[in-house]
Amino acid sequence: MVRRNTDEENWITYLLSLSRMVYLFPAAVKGIGGSKWGYINEKGLFVLSPKYERARDFQENGLAIVEVNNLTGIINSDGYFIVKPKYQSISPFSEGRATVIDSKGFKVIDESGKEITSKAYSFIGDYQEGRALAANTNEHGEYLYGFLNRRGKGVIPLTFESANDYHNGKALVKIKEGSFALIDLTGRILKSYHYEMVDNYGEGMLAFRPSNEGKWGYMDETGNIVIEPKYTGAQSFIEGRAIVNVEYNFGLIDKQGNFIIKPNYNRLLYLEENRYALGKSPDPQKPYLLPKYAIADSNGQIYTGFIYNGVSPYKDGIASAFNDENTFFIDKRGQRIEFLPKVSGSGSLVFDQSVIKGDIDLRTLYFDKKGKVVWKQNKVIPVTDDSSVIENKFKPNKDYLVYYPQVKGIKNQENVNQTLKDLSGVKIIPENTQLESSYIGDFNITFYKNNLMVIEINGYEYPFGAAHGMPIKKYAHLNLKTGEFFHLKDLFSPKADYVKVLSEIIGEQIKNDDQYSYVFPETYKGIKADQPFFISKEGLNLYFQPYEIAPYAAGFPTFTIPFAELNNILNKNGAFWRSFH
């Protein structure tokens, strides 16, 4: 007779299986060629070696998205590729489906990696309630939206001018200008609305605006106006509350339009679990500055002063917050939880299975549940038997952060390192002063051969209140044997007109190569004698600053010239050439 397990035995077996589960966490190792990502266990030991350009968290289905050679694939916990790296990007799985992008467009795959869409779309969103928003351009040039089912089939035709995801079996769509509707999962229209704008459906309420220049109000699903238009902006109702703004200030209302939190704040963020972050600029005359936050509940009770620079959403009564110096956990009253880790720097902490994961000052680290560090990224990059590059951190102000390289074990070391500090943006910055902009800097060793090491120094400066910041990129070409820095002219024979030769080659590339079609007409006038450049295994690379010859979105337009094309002007007896040959 076969003995059957009791419910209690089954439960014990389940708990034992959980205790034997191996959780893996993404971690990076910085080296020559940049950072490589792998996966560590809860003890900080690599289980999957660092060989990926990027690695995302393992999802509940046991799969993780990784990047190799600028292409994206999916691995399981054994490191086996379920989807080989072939896509430009892959979104996290939602309801057993993931959106992928290749040269043809957006597609959907299942958890086995099989493409289930029969064609590519211009856009596909994440699945919610068995539906994914999709869009394409029709034969008339109209960009229209519809929905796919979990089989990847078009279950609701692409006929809408815009559409939103499903919530509780309903989705808000725009049929045409001035006409919106709620539809069910089959696409059947439940109710139509005739306003200039309808948006932010939630909890049976829709925000609406009668005209483009008008204010926002709220109506219910039947179209009855519940709150008259009087707000500059109106977000979705969540847990009986909605964030609205009056001019440039934010407040919180209930479903009758009563202010629970008056519109006196520069920012107002929903933190889940009936908690909100109220944001005020540190200088009332400069509302564009990054705010300080206080914690409040959905009844308007304010628990803290304006002491936090950032707060993450709550989960199980705990959130992560940071101030000018540290990142830590807080309870629902906004007070620091003393027995959980406190980390120097700005960022977030989160419970991740059997560890606590920190993303602090652009670096990932892990703690055990007692707060002991089990893993953090290396700061020493070995280059030769005698020399290495040390990563140093410079953060004199909450809004100024630079990771800069310092070389150890070479000649002229002190002067070399001072030059690298200057290039990286290490300078006098006021410590306790509110800056007008933020700056982030970092570096990578992009090339190393023989005695030549190439260090890429990048940064991003963002003036507060601006539409976007300005990226910065510089390269240092260092001879590890002599401590000498090389410049572009050092690569060529003294009598060679390298400016003319290189200018003509790049001009031909712009003219004949479609990949440079983004270059502004008539803007390219040739290169400068000290044109920004870098050496790579492909050859000589010359680049331009954003806006210089192309739109901001083009980044740093870069032109690669193989050394074989430059044989006639290279100084092959010069120190620069000989440093890597």
LORO-11910 format. One record per residue (C-alpha): residue number from 0; residue in three letters; x, y, z. Coordinates in pm, 1 decimal. Each point is the difference from the previous one (the first is absolute). Example, Ala and Ser with C-alpha at 12.3 -4.5 7.8 and 13.67 -1.06 7.14 Angstrom:
<nodes>
   i  aa        u        v        w
   0 Ala   1230.0   -450.0    780.0
   1 Ser    137.0    344.0    -66.0
</nodes>
This chain:
<nodes>
   i  aa        u        v        w
   0 Met      0.0      0.0      0.0
   1 Val    136.6    340.0   -100.7
   2 Arg     14.9    248.5    288.8
   3 Arg   -119.1    353.1    -85.3
   4 Asn    162.6    306.2    155.5
   5 Thr   -210.7    196.0    244.3
   6 Asp    -62.5    374.1    -47.5
   7 Glu    245.4     68.9    282.8
   8 Glu    269.5   -210.9   -167.5
   9 Asn    -62.2    173.7   -330.8
  10 Trp     38.4    338.3    173.2
  11 Ile    325.6   -107.3    165.1
  12 Thr    130.5   -126.4   -334.4
  13 Tyr    -90.1    333.7   -157.3
  14 Leu    181.0    197.4    272.2
  15 Leu    307.6   -221.1    -36.8
  16 Ser     -1.2     58.8   -376.4
  17 Leu     -8.9    374.3     63.0
  18 Ser    297.4    -25.0    232.6
  19 Arg    194.1   -179.7   -271.5
  20 Met    -82.8    254.4   -268.2
  21 Val    299.1    186.3   -137.3
  22 Tyr    -68.5    366.4    -65.2
  23 Leu    222.3    184.7   -243.0
  24 Phe     66.5    373.3    -12.0
  25 Pro    159.6    214.7   -273.7
  26 Ala    343.1    143.1     81.1
  27 Ala    263.1    180.3   -206.8
  28 Val    378.6    -23.0    -10.9
  29 Lys    184.4    298.1   -144.1
  30 Gly    294.0    -82.9   -224.9
  31 Ile    166.3     77.7   -330.9
  32 Gly   -275.8     51.4   -255.0
  33 Gly   -248.1    124.8    258.1
  34 Ser   -219.8   -182.3    248.9
  35 Lys   -108.0   -360.2    -43.7
  36 Trp   -303.4   -137.6    178.7
  37 Gly    -61.4   -341.8    147.4
  38 Tyr   -207.7   -147.4    283.0
  39 Ile     97.2    -58.8    361.6
  40 Asn   -165.4   -205.2    272.6
  41 Glu   -103.9    127.2    342.1
  42 Lys    356.0    -46.9    126.2
  43 Gly    140.2    233.2   -265.8
  44 Leu    161.3   -275.4   -206.8
  45 Phe    -35.6     -5.7   -378.3
  46 Val   -215.8   -288.3   -121.3
  47 Leu    -24.4    131.4   -356.1
  48 Ser    329.0    165.5    -94.7
  49 Pro      6.3    369.5    -99.5
  50 Lys    -15.0    -12.1   -379.4
  51 Tyr   -308.6    202.7    -87.9
  52 Glu     -4.3    367.5    -96.2
  53 Arg   -317.6     40.5    203.6
  54 Ala   -193.8   -236.4    224.9
  55 Arg   -343.9     58.2    147.6
  56 Asp   -163.9   -163.0    300.9
  57 Phe   -131.8   -353.7    -24.2
  58 Gln   -378.0      9.2    -27.5
  59 Glu   -252.1   -222.4    175.5
  60 Asn      4.3   -237.1   -297.2
  61 Gly    370.8    -69.4     57.0
  62 Leu    113.3    193.8   -307.5
  63 Ala    225.3    304.5    -32.1
  64 Ile     67.6    246.9   -281.9
  65 Val    366.7     46.6    -93.1
  66 Glu    193.4    190.0   -265.5
  67 Val    290.6   -134.3   -208.7
  68 Asn    167.4    189.2   -286.8
  69 Asn   -270.9    268.3     18.9
  70 Leu   -272.2   -260.0    -54.1
  71 Thr   -247.7   -126.0    257.1
  72 Gly    -91.5   -356.8     94.9
  73 Ile   -150.3   -200.1    287.2
  74 Ile    171.5   -255.1    225.3
  75 Asn   -120.5   -242.5    266.6
  76 Ser    162.8    -44.2    340.2
  77 Asp    253.2   -244.8   -148.2
  78 Gly    120.0    267.9   -241.3
  79 Tyr   -152.4   -182.7   -297.8
  80 Phe   -139.8    227.8   -269.5
  81 Ile   -374.7    -48.1    -33.3
  82 Val     13.9    283.0   -254.7
  83 Lys    334.8     59.5   -166.2
  84 Pro    115.4    363.5    -14.0
  85 Lys   -164.9    124.3   -318.4
  86 Tyr   -239.0    277.5    101.0
  87 Gln     62.0    370.5     41.0
  88 Ser   -190.5    -14.4    327.7
  89 Ile   -228.9   -225.0    204.4
  90 Ser   -250.4    117.8    259.1
  91 Pro    -58.8   -188.8    327.9
  92 Phe   -260.1   -276.3    -18.5
  93 Ser   -356.2     92.0     84.4
  94 Glu   -269.7   -268.2     14.2
  95 Gly    241.3   -245.3   -159.4
  96 Arg     77.3    221.2   -297.2
  97 Ala    282.1    242.1    -86.0
  98 Thr     29.6    267.1   -265.4
  99 Val    311.9    -15.1   -218.2
 100 Ile    137.9    241.5   -259.2
 101 Asp    203.5    -94.0   -306.9
 102 Ser     74.0    174.6   -329.6
 103 Lys   -357.3    -62.5   -115.8
 104 Gly   -170.4    143.9    307.5
 105 Phe   -182.7   -119.2    312.3
 106 Lys    -97.8   -364.9     50.1
 107 Val   -116.7   -222.4    286.3
 108 Ile    168.8   -315.7    131.7
 109 Asp   -119.6   -258.1    252.4
 110 Glu    210.2   -144.2    282.7
 111 Ser    153.6   -259.4   -230.9
 112 Gly    133.1    279.8   -220.1
 113 Lys   -238.1    -72.3   -286.3
 114 Glu   -127.7    300.4   -196.4
 115 Ile   -378.3    -16.0     13.8
 116 Thr    -78.2    307.4   -208.6
 117 Ser    -31.2    -64.3   -373.5
 118 Lys    128.7    346.5    -91.5
 119 Ala    191.6    292.2    147.4
 120 Tyr   -166.0    310.8    138.1
 121 Ser    117.9    357.3     49.5
 122 Phe    -77.3    -36.3    369.1
 123 Ile   -111.0   -269.8    246.0
 124 Gly    -44.6     64.2    372.0
 125 Asp      1.1   -235.9    297.3
 126 Tyr   -284.3   -244.9     55.1
 127 Gln   -266.6     92.8    251.3
 128 Glu   -316.0   -204.7     50.3
 129 Gly     80.2   -213.0   -304.6
 130 Arg     36.5    296.0   -234.7
 131 Ala    299.3    189.8   -137.9
 132 Leu    -24.7    341.9   -159.0
 133 Ala    132.6     -1.6   -358.8
 134 Ala     38.1    261.4   -272.8
 135 Asn     84.7     24.6   -369.7
 136 Thr    -26.7    245.9   -284.6
 137 Asn   -279.3    -82.5   -247.4
 138 Glu     -6.4     49.7   -375.0
 139 His   -113.0    361.0     44.7
 140 Gly    298.0     85.8    219.8
 141 Glu   -208.5      6.9    319.8
 142 Tyr    162.6   -131.8    317.3
 143 Leu   -273.4   -206.1    166.4
 144 Tyr    -32.3   -215.5    311.7
 145 Gly   -171.3   -328.4     84.1
 146 Phe     56.1   -303.4    223.0
 147 Leu    155.1   -346.5    -25.6
 148 Asn   -108.7   -304.4    200.5
 149 Arg    239.9   -239.9    177.1
 150 Arg     34.2   -203.3   -320.0
 151 Gly    145.2    305.9   -170.4
 152 Lys   -305.6     41.7   -220.1
 153 Gly   -172.3    330.0    -70.1
 154 Val   -312.8    -37.8    210.5
 155 Ile   -103.3    367.7    -22.3
 156 Pro     79.3    164.6   -336.8
 157 Leu    244.0    291.5    -24.7
 158 Thr   -255.1    277.5    -43.6
 159 Phe     59.5    236.7    293.4
 160 Glu    201.1    323.2     -8.1
 161 Ser    128.3    -79.0    349.4
 162 Ala    -69.4   -258.0    268.6
 163 Asn     88.7    -94.6    357.4
 164 Asp     56.5   -331.6    175.9
 165 Tyr   -287.6   -200.1    148.2
 166 His   -104.3     35.0    363.2
 167 Asn   -279.8   -214.2    140.6
 168 Gly   -101.8   -110.6   -347.1
 169 Lys    -27.8    350.5   -145.2
 170 Ala    227.6    222.9   -208.1
 171 Leu    -24.2    364.7    -98.3
 172 Val     49.3     67.9   -371.2
 173 Lys    -13.1    299.9   -230.3
 174 Ile   -222.4    -65.9   -301.0
 175 Lys     60.9    331.0   -172.9
 176 Glu     59.5    364.3     85.8
 177 Gly   -242.4     96.4    275.8
 178 Ser   -136.9   -351.7     40.4
 179 Phe    110.9   -253.1    264.3
 180 Ala   -145.7   -327.0    129.0
 181 Leu     29.0   -273.8    258.1
 182 Ile     16.3   -344.2   -160.8
 183 Asp    -17.4   -351.2    145.2
 184 Leu    238.5   -289.5    -69.1
 185 Thr   -171.5    -74.7   -331.8
 186 Gly     19.8    359.4   -122.8
 187 Arg   -367.9     68.7     57.1
 188 Ile    -66.4    366.2     82.3
 189 Leu   -146.2     34.1    347.8
 190 Lys    -30.3    377.7      4.3
 191 Ser    108.1    289.4   -223.4
 192 Tyr    122.1    343.1    112.7
 193 His     13.7    314.3   -212.6
 194 Tyr    267.0    228.7    140.3
 195 Glu    323.0    142.0   -132.6
 196 Met    196.9   -226.6    235.1
 197 Val    -84.7   -296.2    222.9
 198 Asp    276.7   -174.3    193.8
 199 Asn    114.8   -179.1    317.1
 200 Tyr   -277.7   -252.0     54.6
 201 Gly     -1.3   -151.3    347.9
 202 Glu   -247.7   -124.7    260.1
 203 Gly   -298.3     89.3   -219.6
 204 Met    113.1    358.4    -51.2
 205 Leu    139.1    170.1   -310.4
 206 Ala    183.3    330.7    -22.5
 207 Phe   -133.7    222.6   -278.9
 208 Arg     68.9    340.6   -152.9
 209 Pro   -269.9    174.3   -208.5
 210 Ser    250.4    196.3   -209.8
 211 Asn    373.1     12.8    -65.2
 212 Glu     31.8    321.3    198.7
 213 Gly   -239.1   -108.3    273.3
 214 Lys     33.1   -152.0    344.8
 215 Trp    -30.0   -366.7    100.5
 216 Gly   -285.4   -154.9    191.4
 217 Tyr   -133.2   -351.3     67.3
 218 Met   -302.2   -197.6   -116.4
 219 Asp   -121.4   -350.0     80.9
 220 Glu    -25.4   -283.0   -251.4
 221 Thr   -352.5     99.2   -100.2
 222 Gly    124.1    345.0   -100.6
 223 Asn   -148.0    189.5    294.1
 224 Ile    225.7    283.5    113.7
 225 Val    101.6    -64.2    361.2
 226 Ile    262.1    273.6     41.0
 227 Glu    -23.3    312.7   -214.1
 228 Pro    307.6     93.2   -209.9
 229 Lys    229.2    213.0    218.2
 230 Tyr    341.1   -165.5     -0.2
 231 Thr    306.1     63.1   -215.3
 232 Gly     71.4   -373.9      5.7
 233 Ala   -184.1   -307.6    127.7
 234 Gln    139.6   -349.2     63.0
 235 Ser   -179.6   -333.0     48.4
 236 Phe   -189.6    -83.9    316.1
 237 Ile    176.0   -258.8    215.2
 238 Glu   -139.5   -118.5    333.0
 239 Gly   -260.2    274.7    -11.9
 240 Arg    250.5    280.9    -53.4
 241 Ala    136.9    187.6   -302.5
 242 Ile    298.4    230.2    -40.3
 243 Val    -89.9    328.4   -170.6
 244 Asn    186.4    318.9    -65.4
 245 Val   -116.5    359.3     16.6
 246 Glu    233.4    199.8   -221.3
 247 Tyr    342.5   -137.3    100.8
 248 Asn    -89.2   -134.8    344.1
 249 Phe   -125.5   -347.4     85.9
 250 Gly   -264.4   -118.2    245.3
 251 Leu   -212.6   -307.2     80.7
 252 Ile   -378.9    -23.5    -31.8
 253 Asp   -271.8   -252.3     83.3
 254 Lys   -275.5   -111.7   -236.2
 255 Gln   -213.1    301.9     89.7
 256 Gly    277.8    241.4    -94.3
 257 Asn     84.8     93.6    358.0
 258 Phe    365.6     73.7     63.9
 259 Ile    149.5   -254.6    238.4
 260 Ile    340.1    158.3    -56.0
 261 Lys    -13.4    359.6   -119.8
 262 Pro    187.6     91.0   -322.5
 263 Asn    302.1    150.4    170.1
 264 Tyr    271.3   -233.6   -127.8
 265 Asn    241.6     -4.7   -293.9
 266 Arg    -28.7   -379.8    -22.0
 267 Leu   -241.0   -262.8    129.7
 268 Leu     78.8   -368.3    -45.2
 269 Tyr   -214.2   -305.3     74.1
 270 Leu    204.1   -254.4    197.1
 271 Glu   -253.3   -287.2     16.9
 272 Glu   -165.1   -124.6    320.1
 273 Asn   -179.0    332.9     65.5
 274 Arg    320.5    198.2     23.3
 275 Tyr    116.5    310.1   -189.7
 276 Ala    318.9    202.1    -31.8
 277 Leu    -53.1    376.7     16.2
 278 Gly    273.9    192.1   -179.2
 279 Lys    113.3    358.0     59.7
 280 Ser    284.0    182.4   -172.8
 281 Pro    282.2     94.0    240.4
 282 Asp    -31.4    353.8   -141.0
 283 Pro   -358.8    129.1    -45.3
 284 Gln    126.4    245.5   -261.5
 285 Lys    136.9   -290.8   -205.1
 286 Pro   -276.8   -262.6    -29.1
 287 Tyr    196.2   -182.8   -270.8
 288 Leu    260.5   -123.1    251.4
 289 Leu    -18.4   -363.6    109.8
 290 Pro   -239.0    -11.2    296.7
 291 Lys     30.6   -123.1    355.7
 292 Tyr   -273.1   -248.1     96.5
 293 Ala   -219.5    -58.2    303.2
 294 Ile   -210.6   -314.0     63.0
 295 Ala   -379.1     30.8     26.2
 296 Asp   -297.0   -237.6     -3.7
 297 Ser   -316.0      3.1   -211.5
 298 Asn   -186.8    189.0    273.3
 299 Gly    243.1    291.7    -15.8
 300 Gln    193.3    -86.0    315.7
 301 Ile    363.4    114.6    -44.6
 302 Tyr    246.7   -211.5    196.7
 303 Thr    339.7    156.3    -73.4
 304 Gly    164.4    323.8    -92.4
 305 Phe    132.8     58.9   -351.4
 306 Ile    311.7   -206.5     57.8
 307 Tyr     25.8   -254.5   -283.5
 308 Asn    148.6     44.7   -347.6
 309 Gly   -176.9   -310.6   -127.0
 310 Val   -242.7   -268.8    119.3
 311 Ser    -90.0   -329.8   -167.2
 312 Pro   -350.5   -155.7      4.8
 313 Tyr   -105.1   -190.0    312.7
 314 Lys    -21.7   -378.1      8.6
 315 Asp   -118.3   -186.7    309.3
 316 Gly     24.1    317.7    205.2
 317 Ile    360.9     80.5    -89.9
 318 Ala    150.7    249.1   -247.5
 319 Ser    349.7    111.8    -90.1
 320 Ala    101.1    365.8     36.4
 321 Phe    313.7    209.6    -26.5
 322 Asn    114.2    337.7    126.6
 323 Asp    315.4    201.2    -72.0
 324 Glu    227.1   -263.6    153.2
 325 Asn   -161.9   -345.4     25.7
 326 Thr   -253.2   -249.3   -136.9
 327 Phe   -207.8   -209.9    241.8
 328 Phe   -338.9   -160.6     67.3
 329 Ile   -291.4    189.8    154.6
 330 Asp   -330.0   -111.8    153.9
 331 Lys   -344.7    131.5    -88.0
 332 Arg     49.1    298.4    228.5
 333 Gly    312.4     94.1   -191.9
 334 Gln    239.6    -96.8    279.9
 335 Arg    324.2   -184.8    -66.2
 336 Ile     -9.1   -371.4     87.7
 337 Glu    311.6    -25.9    212.9
 338 Phe     67.0   -373.6    -28.1
 339 Leu     12.0      5.1   -381.4
 340 Pro    302.9    118.1   -203.6
 341 Lys     97.4    364.0    -41.0
 342 Val    230.4     69.1   -294.1
 343 Ser    204.1    308.7    -79.9
 344 Gly   -119.4    151.3   -328.2
 345 Ser   -320.3     62.5   -194.8
 346 Gly   -226.2   -263.8   -151.8
 347 Ser   -228.3   -282.0    107.2
 348 Leu     -6.8   -319.5    204.1
 349 Val   -239.4   -287.3    -60.9
 350 Phe    -60.6   -347.3    138.8
 351 Asp     79.1   -246.5   -277.3
 352 Gln    -72.2   -359.6     99.0
 353 Ser    275.9    -95.3    245.3
 354 Val    204.5    323.3    -18.6
 355 Ile    -37.5    375.7     12.7
 356 Lys     94.4    166.1   -327.5
 357 Gly    135.7    351.1     -8.9
 358 Asp     29.7    230.4   -298.9
 359 Ile    211.0    274.2    155.0
 360 Asp    179.1    278.9   -187.2
 361 Leu    -19.1   -194.7   -329.4
 362 Arg    147.2   -316.1    153.3
 363 Thr   -168.9   -327.5     97.9
 364 Leu     74.8   -173.9    328.2
 365 Tyr   -162.6   -274.8    206.0
 366 Phe    -49.9    -58.8    374.5
 367 Asp   -118.8   -298.1    196.0
 368 Lys   -303.4     42.1    225.1
 369 Lys    226.8    103.4    287.7
 370 Gly    137.7    289.2   -201.0
 371 Lys    342.0   -149.2    -77.6
 372 Val    133.7     79.0   -348.3
 373 Val     24.7   -323.1   -200.8
 374 Trp    100.8    154.8   -331.7
 375 Lys    103.0    332.7   -152.1
 376 Gln    164.0     93.2   -327.6
 377 Asn    379.8     -8.5    -25.6
 378 Lys    192.3    326.5     18.7
 379 Val    331.4   -133.9   -130.6
 380 Ile     45.0    -86.5   -368.8
 381 Pro    323.1   -192.6    -65.1
 382 Val    163.8    103.4   -328.9
 383 Thr    354.8   -141.3      6.0
 384 Asp    201.9   -192.1    256.9
 385 Asp    126.8    332.4    132.2
 386 Ser   -282.6    245.5    -63.8
 387 Ser   -368.3     34.0     74.4
 388 Val   -280.0    255.2    -14.9
 389 Ile   -174.3     93.9    324.1
 390 Glu   -357.0    128.5     -0.9
 391 Asn    -35.1    301.5    229.2
 392 Lys   -322.0    171.7    103.3
 393 Phe    -42.9    377.9     26.8
 394 Lys   -328.8    121.9    146.6
 395 Pro     43.4    339.5    169.7
 396 Asn   -367.4     90.3    -44.4
 397 Lys   -324.1   -200.8    -24.2
 398 Asp    -34.8    113.7   -361.7
 399 Tyr    359.1    -61.8   -111.8
 400 Leu    132.5   -354.2    -42.5
 401 Val    311.1   -109.9   -188.6
 402 Tyr    174.1   -335.2    -25.5
 403 Tyr    349.9     71.5   -127.9
 404 Pro    300.9   -218.1    -88.2
 405 Gln    337.4      5.7    174.1
 406 Val    287.3   -206.5   -141.3
 407 Lys    239.3   -183.8    227.1
 408 Gly    343.5   -137.2    -87.8
 409 Ile    114.4    224.0   -290.1
 410 Lys    253.7    275.3    -56.3
 411 Asn   -102.9    360.9     60.7
 412 Gln   -290.4   -139.0    202.4
 413 Glu    -82.5    316.3    193.8
 414 Asn    -28.4    219.2   -310.6
 415 Val   -192.4   -268.2   -188.9
 416 Asn   -255.8    -31.1    276.9
 417 Gln    -44.0    374.3     33.8
 418 Thr    -72.6     21.5   -373.2
 419 Leu   -258.0   -279.8     31.2
 420 Lys   -166.5    176.0    292.9
 421 Asp    -20.8    324.6   -197.6
 422 Leu   -144.0   -176.2   -305.1
 423 Ser   -258.3   -175.9    217.8
 424 Gly   -135.8    318.3    157.6
 425 Val    158.4    -25.1    344.0
 426 Lys     10.4    361.9    110.1
 427 Ile   -102.8    229.5    282.5
 428 Ile   -374.6    -41.4     58.4
 429 Pro   -184.9    161.2    294.3
 430 Glu   -105.0   -268.5    247.7
 431 Asn   -316.9    129.9    163.3
 432 Thr   -128.2    227.4   -274.1
 433 Gln   -295.7    -63.1   -227.8
 434 Leu    145.4    -22.7   -350.0
 435 Glu   -178.0    122.9   -312.0
 436 Ser     73.0   -325.0   -183.6
 437 Ser     95.2   -359.7     65.7
 438 Tyr    300.9   -183.9   -138.3
 439 Ile     74.6   -372.6    -29.0
 440 Gly    334.1   -130.6   -130.6
 441 Asp    144.6   -345.7    -56.2
 442 Phe    269.1   -176.1   -203.4
 443 Asn     83.8   -319.3   -187.7
 444 Ile    318.8   -152.0   -137.3
 445 Thr   -105.6    -49.2   -360.7
 446 Phe    329.0   -118.5   -156.0
 447 Tyr    326.3   -150.8    115.8
 448 Lys    278.4   -135.0   -218.1
 449 Asn    374.4    -21.4     69.6
 450 Asn     70.4    326.3    185.2
 451 Leu   -304.1    201.2   -109.0
 452 Met   -302.2     33.2    225.0
 453 Val   -303.4    200.7   -111.7
 454 Ile   -230.9    130.9    272.1
 455 Glu   -343.2    131.9    -89.5
 456 Ile   -113.5    274.2    239.3
 457 Asn   -367.7     82.1    -23.7
 458 Gly   -236.1    227.3    184.2
 459 Tyr   -343.7    152.7     -1.6
 460 Glu    -79.6    353.1    117.0
 461 Tyr   -363.9     85.7     58.1
 462 Pro   -102.2    361.5     72.6
 463 Phe   -304.7    -28.6    226.6
 464 Gly   -317.1     86.0   -186.2
 465 Ala    148.7    -55.7   -345.4
 466 Ala   -161.1   -225.1   -260.2
 467 His    309.8   -219.2      4.9
 468 Gly    361.1      5.2    106.2
 469 Met    321.4    -11.7   -200.3
 470 Pro    209.3   -316.3    -25.7
 471 Ile    377.8     27.3     15.2
 472 Lys    254.3   -240.6   -147.4
 473 Lys    380.2     12.7      3.8
 474 Tyr    276.0   -252.8    -63.5
 475 Ala    341.9    -27.0    158.8
 476 His    266.5   -191.2   -197.4
 477 Leu    268.6    -97.1    248.9
 478 Asn    334.9   -173.4    -51.1
 479 Leu     27.6   -226.3    304.1
 480 Lys    375.6    -33.6    -44.9
 481 Thr     87.5    370.3     -9.9
 482 Gly   -303.4    173.1    151.4
 483 Glu    -43.4    208.0   -315.5
 484 Phe   -339.8    115.7   -126.5
 485 Phe    -43.9     -4.6   -378.2
 486 His   -186.8    245.1   -221.5
 487 Leu   -143.0    -40.4   -348.8
 488 Lys    293.4    167.7   -174.0
 489 Asp    241.3   -247.8    163.3
 490 Leu   -137.3   -277.3   -220.1
 491 Phe    111.0    156.6   -328.1
 492 Ser    318.8     97.1   -178.0
 493 Pro    104.7    358.7     81.5
 494 Lys    -27.5    110.0   -363.9
 495 Ala   -333.5   -173.4    -66.8
 496 Asp   -311.6    214.7    -43.8
 497 Tyr   -204.3   -239.5    212.0
 498 Val   -279.4    252.9     53.6
 499 Lys    -68.9     16.8   -373.1
 500 Val     25.6   -376.6    -53.4
 501 Leu   -225.8    -91.6    289.1
 502 Ser   -248.3    274.1    -88.3
 503 Glu    -34.1   -133.6   -353.7
 504 Ile    -45.8   -359.9    113.8
 505 Ile   -276.1     98.4    243.3
 506 Gly   -160.1    219.0   -264.3
 507 Glu    -22.2   -301.5   -231.8
 508 Gln   -150.6   -213.4    277.7
 509 Ile   -269.1    260.5     64.2
 510 Lys    -71.4     25.8   -371.3
 511 Asn    -12.3   -370.4    -82.7
 512 Asp   -104.9   -182.7    316.8
 513 Asp   -370.7      4.6     88.0
 514 Gln     74.0    -50.4    369.6
 515 Tyr    112.3    365.1      8.0
 516 Ser   -315.3    137.9   -157.4
 517 Tyr    -77.8    173.9    330.8
 518 Val    287.6    248.6    -47.4
 519 Phe   -132.7    353.8    -49.1
 520 Pro     40.7    111.6   -364.4
 521 Glu    288.5    240.2    -52.9
 522 Thr    115.2    -17.6    363.9
 523 Tyr    303.3   -220.9    -48.7
 524 Lys    300.7    218.9    -83.4
 525 Gly    276.4   -247.9     79.5
 526 Ile    183.2    -87.4    320.0
 527 Lys    219.7    205.7    230.0
 528 Ala    366.6    -66.3     68.8
 529 Asp    -92.2   -109.5    351.8
 530 Gln   -318.9   -182.4   -101.4
 531 Pro   -128.1   -232.1    277.4
 532 Phe    100.4   -359.0    -78.6
 533 Phe     64.9   -345.7    140.1
 534 Ile    189.2   -309.1   -107.0
 535 Ser   -180.8   -334.3    -20.5
 536 Lys     68.3   -336.8   -157.5
 537 Glu   -197.1    120.4   -303.7
 538 Gly    232.4    294.5    -58.9
 539 Leu     -5.3    374.9     56.5
 540 Asn   -331.9    142.1    117.4
 541 Leu    -81.1    371.9    -28.3
 542 Tyr   -309.3    142.4    163.9
 543 Phe   -197.7    321.9     33.5
 544 Gln   -189.4    153.2    289.0
 545 Pro   -383.7     -4.7     22.0
 546 Tyr   -155.7    271.7   -218.5
 547 Glu    333.2     63.7   -175.1
 548 Ile    -95.3   -165.5   -331.2
 549 Ala   -314.5   -196.5     90.9
 550 Pro   -308.9      5.5    226.4
 551 Tyr     35.0    -52.8    374.5
 552 Ala   -161.4   -344.4    -32.6
 553 Ala    291.7   -114.7   -218.7
 554 Gly    232.7     23.7    300.5
 555 Phe    367.3     14.6    -98.7
 556 Pro     19.5    -58.2   -379.1
 557 Thr    299.4   -231.3    -41.3
 558 Phe    195.9    -90.0   -314.0
 559 Thr    232.5   -300.6    -12.2
 560 Ile    298.7    -10.4   -234.7
 561 Pro    199.6   -325.2    -28.1
 562 Phe    374.5     58.1     38.3
 563 Ala     55.5   -161.9   -341.0
 564 Glu   -157.4    309.8   -157.7
 565 Leu    253.1    223.7    177.8
 566 Asn    324.4   -181.5    -81.2
 567 Asn    140.6    292.5   -197.7
 568 Ile    -22.1    248.9    285.5
 569 Leu     54.7   -213.0    314.3
 570 Asn    320.7     55.2    195.3
 571 Lys     82.4   -366.6     59.0
 572 Asn    325.1     89.8    168.6
 573 Gly   -173.4    237.5    239.6
 574 Ala    -59.7    -75.5    367.9
 575 Phe   -379.8     -3.0    -40.8
 576 Trp    -10.4   -263.3   -275.9
 577 Arg    268.8   -210.6    161.2
 578 Ser   -180.6      1.8    334.0
 579 Phe   -260.0   -241.8   -137.3
 580 His    197.7   -173.4   -278.5
</nodes>
